[in-house]
């Protein structure tokens, strides 16, 4: 089944579009995976990431009134509002992500008009693959074509991130938007939130399988825990700046952090140490990836997980167990927690021939922890684009 053809047919049927000349704009954006770096200073982080080969697609067409109609094809759920009411409403759930993109173009001076929207997705939901942010990017690209706007990707990223933080306080998503707009097939990326610089690296693991394992550990109190860690980073950076001028934690990579951070309390020191060390690891893994040195790649990724466990303290026994089992398999090119932590997912990069050996361990996982883990296979995929010409 072709998702693009399918969403066009669903859209036309839902909104009773019978004129084949009526314009339906279709755009898509990928989910994304952060391999390293997602737990860093907001707005100044550096991540090792990739778009994945699972997409969110949106279709949009004009209406003759001022209504906004929304359809989620997967769950057959409908929402509606008007062009005068595009602010965040909790009950609008997934439709808020389209309204966010509409706000962007309203601010740019585009005259909003009635529209029909349809969403279809192959990105797994609520496991940290940025399905919601993919809606925002796909909707923004569709609207750029709808209004024939000249807005560039840099402005889209900047304003989507600002609007996302208005709709969803404390959530910075610049790295996600960077990944989605710059992704390429079989390509990894190092993305810098502050500068919007993107370094592409041909994937050296094309003969491996990348498995995302959803631990099914329920999220409880995660946002408060993460808020506490962000506050620790703010305090840590403020203390470091008293010792020497700096814009961000990046300015302390390569320094003797034990000496620099000796006066910080233990919790702030550990969390700040994780961020500085993680930034150093991303610089190190770039060279290893370019040299296709998978042993070094694996060592760095495993160290990153250990840092999340011991310094930043966002893993849990279930995630640690899943990573440890991957370490036991010869040829594993890395395994690590990905996402917010305290549950959620790990990714595992395995030789294709060893994937079933790892997945067989999920029976033990369920017996020990009582959760039935679910896995997804992904590949580094293409970036956001317009489907219709």
C-alpha positions in Angstrom: 0.0 0.0 0.0 1.4 3.4 -1.0 0.8 5.8 1.9 0.7 8.8 -0.3 -1.9 7.4 -2.7 -3.9 6.1 0.2 -4.0 9.4 2.1 -5.1 11.2 -1.1 -8.0 8.8 -1.6 -9.0 8.9 2.1 -8.9 12.7 2.0 -11.0 13.0 -1.2 -13.5 10.6 0.2 -13.8 12.2 3.6 -14.3 15.7 2.2 -16.3 14.6 -0.8 -13.8 16.0 -3.3 -14.9 14.7 -6.8 -13.2 17.3 -9.0 -9.9 15.7 -10.0 -8.5 19.2 -10.7 -9.0 20.3 -7.1 -5.6 20.8 -5.4 -4.7 18.4 -2.6 -1.3 19.1 -1.2 0.5 16.1 0.5 3.7 16.4 2.6 5.6 14.0 4.7 8.1 14.1 7.5 10.0 11.3 9.2 10.1 10.2 12.7 13.5 10.6 14.2 15.9 8.7 16.6 18.5 10.4 18.8 21.4 8.0 19.2 23.2 10.3 21.6 23.0 13.8 23.1 19.2 14.3 23.8 19.8 15.0 27.5 21.8 18.1 27.2 21.4 21.9 27.7 18.1 22.9 26.0 18.8 25.2 23.0 22.5 24.4 22.9 22.5 20.6 22.6 24.4 18.5 20.0 22.9 15.2 19.0 23.8 12.2 17.0 20.5 11.4 15.2 18.8 10.1 12.1 15.5 10.4 10.4 13.8 7.0 10.2 12.0 5.2 7.4 8.6 5.7 9.1 6.6 8.8 8.1 3.8 11.1 9.0 1.9 12.3 6.0 -0.6 15.1 5.9 -3.0 16.2 3.1 -4.6 19.6 3.0 -7.1 21.2 0.6 -9.1 24.5 0.6 -12.6 24.9 1.9 -15.2 27.5 0.8 -15.9 28.6 4.4 -13.8 29.5 7.5 -13.9 26.0 9.0 -10.9 23.9 9.8 -11.6 20.2 9.6 -9.1 17.5 10.7 -9.1 13.7 10.3 -6.7 11.2 11.8 -6.9 8.3 9.3 -5.5 5.7 11.7 -7.9 6.2 14.6 -10.8 7.6 12.5 -11.0 10.6 14.8 -12.2 14.0 13.7 -11.7 17.5 15.1 -13.0 20.8 14.0 -12.5 24.5 14.7 -12.3 27.8 12.8 -9.6 30.0 11.5 -10.3 32.4 14.5 -9.6 29.7 17.0 -6.2 28.1 16.4 -4.8 28.4 19.9 -3.9 25.3 21.9 -6.9 23.3 23.3 -6.2 20.2 25.3 -9.2 18.3 23.9 -7.9 18.8 20.3 -5.0 16.5 21.0 -3.1 15.7 17.8 -4.9 18.5 15.9 -3.0 21.0 18.0 0.2 20.2 16.1 -1.5 21.3 12.8 -2.8 24.4 14.5 0.7 25.2 15.7 1.9 25.2 12.0 -1.1 27.4 11.1 0.0 29.9 13.7 3.4 30.1 12.1 2.0 31.1 8.7 -0.6 33.4 10.3 2.3 35.3 11.9 4.0 35.5 8.6 1.1 37.5 7.2 -0.6 34.7 5.3 -4.4 35.1 5.2 -5.8 31.9 6.7 -8.8 30.3 5.0 -10.9 27.3 5.6 -9.0 24.0 5.1 -9.5 20.3 5.3 -6.7 18.2 6.8 -6.0 14.5 6.9 -3.1 12.8 8.8 -1.7 9.3 8.3 1.3 7.9 10.1 3.5 4.8 10.3 5.6 6.3 13.1 5.0 4.4 16.4 3.2 6.7 18.9 4.4 7.8 22.4 7.7 6.0 22.4 10.1 8.9 21.8 10.3 8.9 18.0 8.9 12.4 17.6 5.6 11.5 15.8 4.0 14.7 17.0 6.8 16.9 15.8 6.7 15.1 12.5 3.1 16.3 12.2 4.2 19.9 12.8 7.0 19.7 10.1 4.8 18.0 7.5 2.0 20.5 8.1 4.5 23.4 7.8 5.8 22.1 4.5 2.3 21.6 3.2 1.3 25.2 4.2 4.5 26.6 2.6 3.3 25.1 -0.7 -0.4 26.0 0.0 0.5 29.7 0.5 3.5 29.7 -2.0 5.5 31.1 0.9 9.3 31.8 0.5 10.0 31.0 4.2 13.3 29.0 4.5 14.0 26.0 6.6 16.0 27.9 9.2 13.0 30.2 9.9 10.6 27.2 10.0 12.8 25.5 12.6 13.2 28.6 14.7 9.5 29.5 14.8 8.2 26.0 15.1 10.4 25.6 18.1 9.2 28.8 19.7 5.6 27.9 19.0 6.0 24.4 20.3 7.3 25.8 23.6 4.3 28.1 23.8 1.9 25.2 23.2 3.9 22.7 25.3 5.9 24.5 27.9 9.5 23.3 28.7 9.7 21.3 25.5 12.5 22.4 23.1 12.3 20.6 19.8 14.9 22.4 17.5 17.0 19.3 17.2 14.0 17.2 16.1 13.0 19.8 13.4 16.6 19.9 12.2 16.8 16.2 11.8 13.5 15.9 10.0 14.3 18.6 7.5 17.8 17.4 6.8 17.6 13.7 7.0 18.9 11.5 4.1 18.5 7.8 3.4 21.3 5.7 5.0 22.7 8.8 6.7 23.4 9.7 10.3 23.7 13.3 11.4 25.3 15.4 14.1 23.0 18.3 14.6 23.8 21.5 16.6 20.7 23.2 18.0 22.4 26.6 18.7 24.0 27.0 15.2 21.6 24.8 13.2 24.7 23.2 11.7 24.2 19.6 10.4 27.0 17.2 9.6 26.0 14.2 7.6 27.8 10.9 7.9 27.2 7.9 5.7 25.9 5.1 7.9 28.5 2.4 8.5 25.8 0.1 9.9 23.8 -0.5 6.8 24.4 -4.3 7.1 23.1 -4.2 10.7 19.6 -4.0 12.1 18.6 -1.1 14.2 15.9 -2.3 16.7 13.9 -0.1 18.9 12.7 -1.9 22.0 9.7 -0.4 23.8 10.2 -1.6 27.4 6.5 -0.9 28.2 7.6 0.5 31.5 5.0 3.1 32.3 6.0 6.7 32.6 5.4 8.1 36.1 6.4 11.6 37.2 8.9 11.9 34.3 8.3 15.6 33.6 9.0 16.6 37.2 12.2 14.5 37.2 13.4 16.1 33.9 12.5 19.6 35.2 14.7 18.9 38.2 17.6 17.8 36.0 17.3 20.9 33.8 17.4 23.1 36.9 20.6 21.3 38.0 22.1 22.0 34.6 21.2 25.7 34.9 22.9 25.8 38.3 25.9 23.9 37.1 26.5 26.2 34.1 26.0 29.3 36.2 28.8 28.0 38.6 31.1 27.2 35.7 30.6 30.6 34.2 32.0 32.1 37.4 35.3 30.4 36.7 35.5 31.4 33.1 33.3 33.1 30.4 31.2 30.6 28.5 28.0 30.4 26.3 27.2 26.8 27.0 28.6 23.5 28.2 30.3 23.0 24.9 32.9 25.6 26.0 34.0 23.2 28.7 34.6 20.1 26.6 38.2 18.9 27.0 38.8 20.7 30.3 39.5 19.1 33.7 35.9 19.0 34.9 36.8 17.5 38.3 38.8 20.6 39.1 36.3 23.0 37.5 33.4 21.5 39.3 34.9 20.8 42.7 32.7 23.3 44.6 29.4 22.1 43.1 27.1 19.9 45.1 27.2 16.2 44.1 23.9 16.1 42.3 24.6 19.2 40.2 28.2 18.0 39.5 27.1 14.6 38.3 24.4 15.9 36.0 26.6 18.7 34.5 29.5 16.2 34.1 27.2 13.9 32.0 26.4 16.8 29.6 30.1 17.8 29.1 31.2 14.2 28.7 28.4 13.5 26.3 29.4 16.4 24.1 32.9 15.0 24.1 31.7 11.6 23.2 29.7 12.9 20.2 32.9 14.6 18.9 34.7 11.3 19.3 32.1 9.1 17.7 32.1 11.3 14.6 35.6 10.2 13.8 34.7 6.5 14.5 31.7 6.6 12.3 33.6 8.2 9.4 36.2 5.5 9.8 33.6 2.7 10.1 35.3 1.7 13.3 32.3 -0.1 14.8 34.2 -1.4 17.9 34.9 2.2 18.9 31.3 3.2 18.0 30.0 0.5 20.3 32.3 1.5 23.2 31.2 5.1 23.0 27.5 4.3 22.8 27.7 1.9 25.8 29.6 4.5 27.8 26.9 7.0 26.9 24.3 4.7 28.4 26.4 4.2 31.5 26.6 8.0 31.9 22.8 8.3 31.6 22.5 5.6 34.3 25.2 6.7 36.7 25.5 10.5 36.3 22.3 11.8 34.8 20.2 9.0 36.5 17.4 8.7 33.9 17.5 5.0 33.2 15.8 2.2 35.0 16.6 -1.5 35.7 14.5 -2.6 32.7 16.4 -0.4 30.3 19.7 -1.4 31.8 18.8 -5.1 31.4 17.9 -4.6 27.7 21.2 -2.8 27.0 23.3 -5.4 29.0 21.8 -8.3 27.0 22.8 -6.5 23.7 26.4 -6.1 25.0 26.6 -9.9 25.4 26.1 -10.5 21.6 29.2 -10.4 19.5 29.3 -7.7 16.9 26.8 -5.4 18.5 27.6 -1.9 17.4 25.9 -0.2 20.3 22.8 -0.2 22.6 21.5 2.7 24.7 18.5 4.3 26.2 16.8 6.8 23.9 14.1 9.3 24.7 13.1 10.8 28.1 14.1 7.9 30.2 12.6 6.3 33.4 11.1 3.8 31.0 10.4 4.0 27.3 12.9 2.6 24.8 16.4 1.4 24.1 17.9 1.0 20.6 20.1 -1.9 19.7 22.4 -2.0 16.6 23.0 -5.7 15.8 24.5 -7.7 13.0 21.5 -8.8 10.9 22.2 -12.4 11.6 22.2 -11.9 15.4 18.9 -10.0 15.7 16.8 -13.1 16.4 19.2 -14.2 19.1 18.7 -10.9 20.9 14.9 -10.9 20.4 14.7 -14.4 21.9 15.8 -12.8 25.2 12.5 -10.9 25.4 10.9 -13.9 27.0 13.3 -13.7 29.9 12.6 -9.9 30.1 8.9 -10.5 30.4 9.4 -13.3 33.0 11.8 -11.1 35.1 10.0 -7.7 34.9 6.4 -8.5 34.0 6.4 -6.3 30.9 5.9 -7.5 27.3 8.4 -5.6 25.3 7.6 -4.6 21.7 10.2 -4.1 19.0 10.4 -2.0 15.8 13.0 -2.2 13.1 14.0 1.1 11.6 16.6 2.4 9.1 18.0 5.9 8.6 15.5 7.4 6.1 14.8 10.4 3.9 13.8 13.8 5.2 10.6 15.9 5.0 9.3 16.7 1.5 6.3 17.6 -0.6 4.8 14.6 -2.3 2.4 16.4 -4.7 3.9 18.4 -7.5 
